[in-house]
Amino acid sequence: MFRILIVDDEPSVVNAIFQTMPWGELDIEEALCAYSAREALAIVEQQYVDIVLTDIRMPGMDGIQLMQAIRTYSSRVKFILLTGHAEFEYAQQALKLDAADYLLKPVRDETLMQSIRQLTEAMRKEWTDISSQQSTKQYIRQHLPTLRSDLLRNLLEGRISTKDAAGKLQLLELPYHEGDNAYPAVVRMERPAYSGHHLSLMEYSVINIAEEVMGPICELWSCKDVHGYQVIIIKPRNPGDGASHADSVSRLLSQWQHLVHHYLHVNISVVYGICQSFPYDLPDVYERAVQTLRRRVGSDAGLLLTAGAEAVSVVRAASVLHSPPSISHLFSAGLWEDAREKLRGIFADAESAHNNGGLHADFLSEIYHTLLSACYHYAHANGQTVAQALQCEGDISFYQSAELVQSVPMLKNWAFEVCRRLSVANSDEIQDARESLIEQIQEYIHVHLAEDVSLQTLADHVGMHPVYLSKIYKMITGEGLKDYLSRLRMERAVQLLDNKDYRVYEIAGQIGYLNTAYFIKVFKKTYGVTPQEYRDKQGKG
């Protein structure tokens, strides 16, 4: 659905259109109001609108000037112009600025509804075309290198399932298939002499040489990983046995190293392995290559070696725990259901280690301390102590207990309870903030009811974006801000009508209606009688 902005220096015109149009039927999600071109421009500067329905003749800045100003922000905003003057000059300017329609005032409701409906139907078709399969394919072609790099990075980090990977490999026209033999190579470049854009240019040059050396006989797919290393997936094009492929890849990598050093005067260290069942074992082979680079190459440069299986360690690493996204990031982002899913994976890994006899005490300690560190980070980011965040002040044994790492079930129950406490506290904090915001808005409206209480004015008062403010208000109260303001004005009007010293036009002014006739129209629509008829009826009672 779309958003429309109604602009006119006559508040009665704006309010009449706002209250009488069946916006839902016209595919309009939200209607915004502005009582001058300057106010309209301020709204457009802060939030996107799809349609601007504006009067042409307004003081200070007219509708044509408003169109020109808005065009500097967006070429997609559509305009419907209203004017009481059938002047050819205005029509010419409107056509030059691609106005969708040009209507003479006073405009009939049916005419305006037809204009808006035709426009929303055309815009929906336009956006349908933009999001069509053909447009998506065009976008993919334009951004193919970036999309391919992102996919490889996600595969290396285990962020994407092998099932999803198959479809994306095909979509991005990558000649890698399930079960292929492929050779991931992790490349670290000597960097002391390079930084900034010079480093980036050098990295591109290194990859270009790889394409020249290996491209004729191998498929290459590369990205930059989280460590800043270049990772290249090498797949020989011609079928052959694994041994001959491995020898060929080793020779090509050695040649690549030599040419990079000879022509670019840079040393690169390369560690490569073999995926015998791509892409299932890709994350594991990649991780072994990174470990080999750290444990076997160190700070040396210009080395080439294979990623062998490291010696079995005494303590198995909690791999799921540290795979992205981290539990700390999920807590910080308030993604509580994702955090619970992460915890389920962590403890499935722990239970598997326990069942296979590979559960060391340090394994559970690693999980405990990582989760506790995430709690500290979350608490301190919110200006709290960890005891406050976990709602256990006076009982720090909840998170400081040696017993927690003695069994998987005990640590698991504690971890999920931590997640529950943080999520409940977060929800309560959000709810309290929203209720406080509603109180501020309603208090302001009560005090300034006789003034121009626009959405933008309220947003400025509470320091919030108007779109957020409008949505939150309706979410919490079940009533739109405009509806609340109109209802409050009518209720105040009824109270003032009891005092016979006030004339109807005085009451209209006290509740923010500059046009008495419009106030009478709104009152009658609300209560079925005019203000005077209501007063007379009350007097007889």
RADAZI-V905657 format. One record per pair of residues at least 24 apart in sequence whose C-alpha atoms are under 10 Angstrom apart, sorted by the first residue. I is the first residue (numbers start at 1). J is the second residue. If there is no record, write none. Layout:
I/J
I/J
This chain:
1/26
1/27
1/28
1/29
1/30
1/50
1/120
1/123
1/124
2/26
2/27
2/28
2/29
2/30
2/31
2/48
2/49
2/50
2/51
2/120
2/123
2/124
3/27
3/28
3/29
3/30
3/31
3/32
3/48
3/49
3/50
3/51
3/52
3/120
4/28
4/29
4/30
4/31
4/32
4/33
4/48
4/49
4/50
4/51
4/52
4/53
4/77
4/78
4/79
4/116
5/30
5/31
5/32
5/33
5/34
5/40
5/43
5/44
5/48
5/49
5/50
5/51
5/52
5/53
5/54
5/79
6/31
6/32
6/33
6/34
6/35
6/36
6/40
6/51
6/52
6/53
6/54
6/55
6/80
7/32
7/33
7/34
7/35
7/36
7/37
7/38
7/39
7/40
7/41
7/52
7/53
7/54
7/55
7/56
7/58
7/63
7/66
7/81
7/82
8/33
8/34
8/35
8/36
8/37
8/40
8/53
8/54
8/55
8/56
8/57
8/58
8/62
8/63
8/82
9/34
9/35
9/36
9/37
9/54
9/55
9/56
9/57
9/58
9/59
9/62
10/34
10/35
10/36
10/55
10/58
10/514
10/515
11/35
11/36
11/452
11/513
11/514
11/515
11/518
12/513
12/514
12/515
12/516
12/517
12/518
12/519
13/55
13/106
13/515
13/518
14/53
14/54
14/55
15/482
15/513
15/518
15/522
16/518
16/521
16/522
17/53
17/109
17/112
18/482
19/482
19/483
19/486
19/522
20/109
21/109
21/110
21/112
21/113
22/113
23/113
23/116
23/117
25/113
25/117
26/113
26/114
26/115
26/116
26/117
26/118
26/119
26/120
26/121
27/116
27/117
27/119
27/120
27/121
27/124
28/116
28/117
28/120
30/467
30/470
30/471
30/480
31/482
32/454
32/455
32/456
32/466
32/467
32/482
33/454
33/455
33/456
33/482
34/454
34/455
34/456
35/452
35/454
36/60
36/61
36/62
36/63
36/66
37/61
37/62
37/63
37/64
37/65
37/66
37/67
37/69
38/62
38/66
39/454
39/456
39/457
40/66
40/70
40/456
41/66
41/67
41/69
41/70
41/73
42/456
43/455
43/456
43/466
43/467
44/69
44/70
44/73
44/74
44/77
45/70
45/73
46/456
46/465
46/466
46/467
47/465
47/466
47/467
47/468
48/73
48/74
48/77
48/467
49/74
49/76
49/77
49/78
50/74
50/76
50/77
50/78
50/79
50/120
50/123
51/76
51/77
51/78
51/79
51/80
51/100
51/116
51/119
51/120
51/123
52/77
52/78
52/79
52/80
52/81
52/99
52/100
53/78
53/79
53/80
53/81
53/82
53/101
53/102
53/112
53/116
54/79
54/80
54/81
54/82
54/83
54/102
55/80
55/81
55/82
55/83
55/84
55/102
55/103
55/104
55/105
56/80
56/81
56/82
56/83
56/84
56/85
56/90
56/94
56/102
57/82
57/83
57/84
57/85
57/90
58/83
63/90
63/94
64/90
64/91
64/93
64/94
64/97
64/99
65/93
67/93
67/94
67/97
67/98
67/99
68/94
68/97
71/97
76/123
77/123
78/119
78/120
78/123
79/116
79/119
80/112
80/115
80/116
80/119
81/105
82/106
82/107
82/112
83/107
137/171
137/172
140/171
140/172
141/172
141/173
143/172
144/171
144/172
144/173
145/172
145/221
145/222
145/223
146/223
147/172
148/172
148/173
148/174
148/221
148/222
148/223
149/221
149/222
149/223
149/224
149/225
149/231
150/222
150/223
150/224
150/225
151/222
151/223
152/221
152/222
152/223
152/224
152/225
152/231
152/232
152/233
152/282
153/222
153/223
153/224
153/225
153/226
153/231
153/283
154/225
154/283
154/324
155/279
155/280
155/282
155/283
155/286
156/184
156/223
156/225
156/226
156/231
156/279
156/281
156/282
156/283
156/284
156/285
156/286
156/287
157/225
157/226
157/282
157/283
157/284
157/286
157/287
157/323
157/324
157/325
158/280
158/282
158/283
158/284
158/320
158/323
158/324
158/325
159/283
159/323
159/324
159/325
161/279
161/280
162/278
162/279
162/280
163/279
163/280
165/279
166/279
174/219
174/220
174/221
175/219
175/220
175/221
175/235
175/237
176/219
176/220
176/221
176/233
176/234
176/235
176/278
176/279
177/277
177/278
177/279
178/277
178/278
178/279
178/280
179/275
179/276
179/277
179/278
179/279
179/280
179/281
180/235
180/236
180/275
180/276
180/277
180/278
180/279
181/234
181/235
181/236
181/239
181/242
181/245
181/274
181/275
181/276
181/277
181/278
181/279
182/218
182/219
182/220
182/233
182/234
182/235
182/236
182/242
182/245
182/246
182/249
182/273
182/274
182/275
182/276
182/277
182/278
182/279
182/282
183/220
183/232
183/233
183/234
183/235
183/236
183/245
183/246
183/249
183/250
183/272
183/273
183/274
183/275
183/276
183/278
183/282
183/285
183/286
184/220
184/221
184/222
184/231
184/232
184/233
184/234
184/235
184/271
184/272
184/273
184/274
184/275
184/282
184/283
184/285
184/286
184/289
184/307
185/222
185/229
185/230
185/231
185/232
185/233
185/234
185/249
185/253
185/269
185/270
185/271
185/272
185/273
185/274
185/285
185/286
185/289
185/290
185/304
185/305
185/306
185/307
186/222
186/224
186/225
186/229
186/230
186/231
186/232
186/233
186/269
186/270
186/271
186/272
186/273
186/286
186/287
186/288
186/289
186/290
186/292
186/293
186/307
187/224
187/228
187/229
187/230
187/231
187/232
187/268
187/269
187/270
187/271
187/272
187/289
187/290
187/293
187/304
188/227
188/228
188/229
188/230
188/231
188/267
188/268
188/269
188/270
188/271
188/290
188/293
188/301
188/302
188/303
189/228
189/229
189/230
189/266
189/267
189/268
189/269
189/270
189/301
189/302
190/265
190/266
190/267
190/268
190/269
190/299
190/300
190/301
190/302
191/266
191/267
191/268
192/266
193/266
202/260
202/264
202/266
203/229
203/230
205/260
205/263
205/264
206/230
206/256
206/257
206/259
206/260
206/261
206/263
206/264
206/266
206/268
207/232
207/256
207/260
208/260
209/256
209/257
209/259
209/260
209/263
209/264
210/252
210/253
210/255
210/256
210/257
210/259
210/260
211/256
212/256
213/252
213/253
213/255
213/256
213/259
214/248
214/249
214/251
214/252
214/253
214/255
214/256
217/248
217/249
217/252
218/248
218/249
218/252
227/290
229/270
229/290
230/270
231/270
231/271
231/272
231/286
232/272
233/272
233/273
233/274
233/275
233/282
233/286
234/272
234/274
235/274
235/275
242/274
242/276
246/272
246/273
246/274
250/304
250/305
250/306
253/304
253/305
254/302
254/303
254/304
254/305
257/302
257/303
257/304
258/302
261/302
266/301
266/302
267/300
267/301
267/302
267/303
268/300
268/301
268/302
268/303
268/304
269/293
269/297
269/299
269/300
269/301
269/302
269/303
269/304
269/305
270/297
270/301
270/302
270/303
270/304
270/305
270/306
270/307
271/296
271/297
271/303
271/304
271/305
271/306
271/307
271/308
272/304
272/305
272/306
272/307
272/308
273/305
273/306
273/307
273/308
273/309
274/306
274/307
274/308
285/309
314/358
314/359
314/360
314/362
315/358
315/359
315/360
315/361
315/362
315/363
316/353
316/358
316/359
316/360
316/362
316/363
317/360
317/362
317/363
317/366
318/346
318/347
318/349
318/350
318/353
318/362
318/363
318/364
318/366
318/367
319/346
319/349
320/344
320/345
320/346
320/347
320/348
320/349
320/350
320/367
321/345
321/346
321/347
321/349
321/350
321/366
321/367
321/370
321/371
322/346
322/367
322/370
326/370
326/371
326/374
327/370
327/371
327/373
327/374
327/375
328/370
328/371
328/372
328/373
328/374
328/375
328/376
328/377
328/378
329/374
329/377
329/378
330/374
330/378
331/371
331/374
331/375
331/377
331/378
331/379
331/419
331/422
331/423
332/374
332/375
332/377
332/378
332/379
332/381
332/382
333/378
334/378
334/422
334/423
334/426
334/427
335/423
336/419
336/420
336/422
336/423
336/424
336/426
337/419
337/420
337/423
339/416
339/419
339/423
340/415
340/416
340/419
340/420
343/367
343/371
343/412
343/415
343/416
343/419
344/412
344/415
344/416
346/412
347/408
347/409
347/411
347/412
347/415
348/408
348/412
350/407
350/408
350/409
350/412
351/407
351/408
351/409
354/407
354/408
359/407
359/408
361/405
361/406
361/407
362/405
363/405
364/404
364/405
364/406
364/407
364/408
364/411
364/412
365/402
365/404
365/405
365/406
365/411
366/405
367/405
367/411
367/412
367/415
368/399
368/404
368/405
368/411
368/412
368/414
368/415
369/405
371/415
371/418
371/419
372/399
372/400
372/415
372/418
375/399
375/418
375/419
375/422
378/422
379/422
388/425
389/418
389/421
389/422
389/425
389/426
390/417
390/418
390/419
390/420
390/421
390/422
390/423
390/424
390/425
391/418
391/421
391/422
391/425
392/421
431/476
434/469
434/472
434/473
434/475
434/476
435/472
435/473
435/476
435/477
437/462
437/464
437/469
437/472
437/473
438/462
438/469
438/472
438/473
438/474
438/476
438/477
441/469
441/473
441/481
442/481
442/484
442/485
442/488
445/484
445/485
445/488
445/489
446/485
446/488
446/489
446/492
446/511
448/510
448/511
448/512
449/485
449/486
449/488
449/489
449/492
449/509
449/510
449/511
449/512
449/513
450/489
450/507
450/508
450/509
450/510
450/511
450/512
450/513
450/514
451/509
451/510
451/511
451/512
451/513
451/514
452/511
452/512
452/513
452/514
453/482
453/485
453/512
454/481
454/482
454/485
455/481
455/482
485/511
486/511
486/512
486/522
486/523
486/526
487/523
487/526
489/513
489/519
489/523
490/519
490/522
490/523
490/526
490/527
491/523
493/519
493/523
493/531
494/523
494/527
494/531
494/534
494/535
496/535
497/531
497/532
497/534
497/535
497/536
497/538
498/534
498/535
498/536
498/538
498/539
499/535
500/535
500/539
503/531
503/532
504/530
504/531
504/532
504/535
507/531
